[in-house]
């Protein structure tokens, strides 16, 4: 009888020891599975494009939504600079996978050629679908005029205008739209720009610096990809 009681006690002790040793690993494993289950949004940035006015017009239309925007001169390569700045901003988002730009550009170029007669948005959505993206980003530069002068003394200020759309690949709906149009002015010219003037370091910005300021400003209205 005593031996049976002793065996039971030993068995209970072994079970208790097993729980103490292995329970933390079980909980850790459960936590690991939870983190893997997080939803990640795949995002493809379609190469940004420069939009120049026809004839002597001072305005241009957005190729996506047909909004009318003020235009101007655009230095060579401005659209690529704006795209790079925007992608850097996207890297701050959590649970977002940015598809490599080179791959996106290649697929979009081929898709544009294969479906030349289709509406632009449909071509972009086809490219996004092939890339298995959840969202595509589309950007247009309407004006990109460089500063003439120095940080604290400029003959002509920088001037930038651009528009960016985030579009659902699933149904083509616009999830977010940001528009920026600004020519930097001194505080003497416009006291209402005091906030942005000091955000820019209280100096005359280059076009690239003004674009970065613009991306930060418009993206502050983005609330996320969740409905």
N, C-alpha and C positions, 0 to 999 in steps of 0.2 A: 504493500500500500504506500509506504513511504517513498519507494522508488518511483512509483507512478506520479506522485505529487512533485517529486524532484524533477522528473522528465518534463512535466507540464510547465514548471517554473523556468527551466532552461529554455523551453520552446518559446515562451512569452518574451523572455529576455532577448532571444535571437531576433524575434519579430520587431521588437522595439528598436533594437540596434540597427536593423535593416532600414527601418523608416527614417531614423535620424540621419543615417549616412546617405541615403539615396533621394530623400525628399527634396533637398535643395537642387539637385540635378534635374529632377522632374519639373520643378517650377521654372528653372532657367530655360529648359527646352520649350516649355509652353510660351515663355516670354519671347523666345527666338522665333517661334512660328508666328506670333502676333505681329512682330516687326516685319516679317517677310510678306504678310498679307496686306500691307499698306498699298493703296492705290497710287501708281506712278503715272503721271501724264506725259506722254511722248509728244514732243513739240518740234516741228520743222519750221525753220525760218527760211521762207522763200527769198531768193536774192533781192535785196532792195533795188529800186529803179529810180532814175531821175526822170522827172516829167517836165518837159519844156513847152512853153506856149507856142501856138501856131501863129504865124505872121507876126503882127505887132501887138497881139493881145497881152494884157498884163495879168491874166488869170488862167488857171488850168483846172480841169476836172479830175477828180479822183477816179482812176480806172475801175475801182470796185463799187463805190457808192454814189458816184457822180456828183459829189459835193464840189462847189466852186471855191477855189482857194487862190490867194494872192501868190504870184510867182516872181521869178527874177533870175539873175545869172546863177549858174551852178558850176563850181570848179570841177575839174576832172577828178573822178574817183570819190566824189562826195558821198554817193550812195553807199559805197563800201564802208566808208568811215562811220556813217550813221548806223549801218547794220552791225558793225563790230561793237559799237557803244551799246546798242540795244541788247545784243547777245550777252554782253558783260552784265547788264542789268538783270537779265533773266536768270543768271547763275545764282542770284540771291534767293530765288524761289525754292521752297522745299518740295520734295517729291515730284520734281520735274526732270525728265530726261531730254536733253537737247540733242537732237540728231545731228551728227557732224555736218558742217556747212558744205564740205566738198561733195558729200554724197547727195545732199539735198539739191545742190546746183546741178549735178549730173542728171539726176532723175527728172528735175524740172525742165532742163534743156531738151531732153529727149521727148518728154511728154508734150512740150510746146510744139515740137516739130511733128509728132505723130498726130496730134489733134489740133492742127493749125486753125481749122475753121470753127472750132467750138468756142463758146464764150470764155473769156479769160478766167472767171471764177471757177468754171467747171474744169478747166485745165489744171488749175492749182489744186482743186479738190482731188482730181485723179492722181496727181503727184503725191499728195498727202496720203491718199489711200495706199498707194504702192509702197510708200515709206513706212506704212503701219503707224502713222502719226494720229494722235487724237485731236491735235490742234495745229493749225498753220498760222504763222505770223507773216503778214504782208505789209511792206513799208514803201512809201514814196517820198522822194525829196523834191520839193517845189522851188526852193531857193537855198543857196549855200554860198554866201559871199564872204570872203575872208577879210579880216581886219587889216587896215593899212595903218601901220604905226607900231606903238609899243604898249606895254602893260599900263603905263600911266600917262600916255600921250598918244592919242590916235587921231589920224587925219580923217579916216572913215571907219566906223564901227563894223563889227561882224553882223551878219544878218542871216537868219536861218528859218526855214519853214519846212515842216514835214508832217506826214500822217501815217499812223500805224494801226493795223487791224489785227485782232486775234479772232480766228474763225474756226468753228467746229467742223471737223472733217465729216462727221456723221450726218449732219443735216444742212451744212452751209450757213448756219446762223452766226451772226457777229456776237462774240462773247464780250468784246471790249474794243473801244476805238479811242485813240488819242491823237489830238491835233496840237501842233506847236507852231507859232508864227511870231517871231520877235526880232526886232532890230535893237541892239543895245543902245541905250541913251544915257547921258550923264544925269546926275541928280539935279542939275540946274535945268535940264530940259524937261524932266518928268519926275517929280517927287514921288509919284505913286509906284515907281519901280525900285524904291529904296530897299525892299526886302530881297528881290532877286539880285540887286546890285551888290549887296553885302554877301549873299550866298555865293556869288562869283568871285569873292575875294576882294571886293571894292576896287576893281581894276577893269581895264578894257580887255574883254575876253577874245580869244581866237575863235574861229568858227567851230572848231572841234570842241572847245570848252563850252561854248554856248549850246551846242547840240547835246552834250552830256547833261548840262543844266536842264535843257528842255525834256530829255528822256526822264530824268528824275522827277520833274514837275508833272508831266502827264501821267507817268506810271503810278503816281501817288493815288490816283483814282481807281486803280485796279484792285479788285477785292478778292480775286482768286477764281479758279476754274469751277468750283462747286456752284450749283444753281442756288 
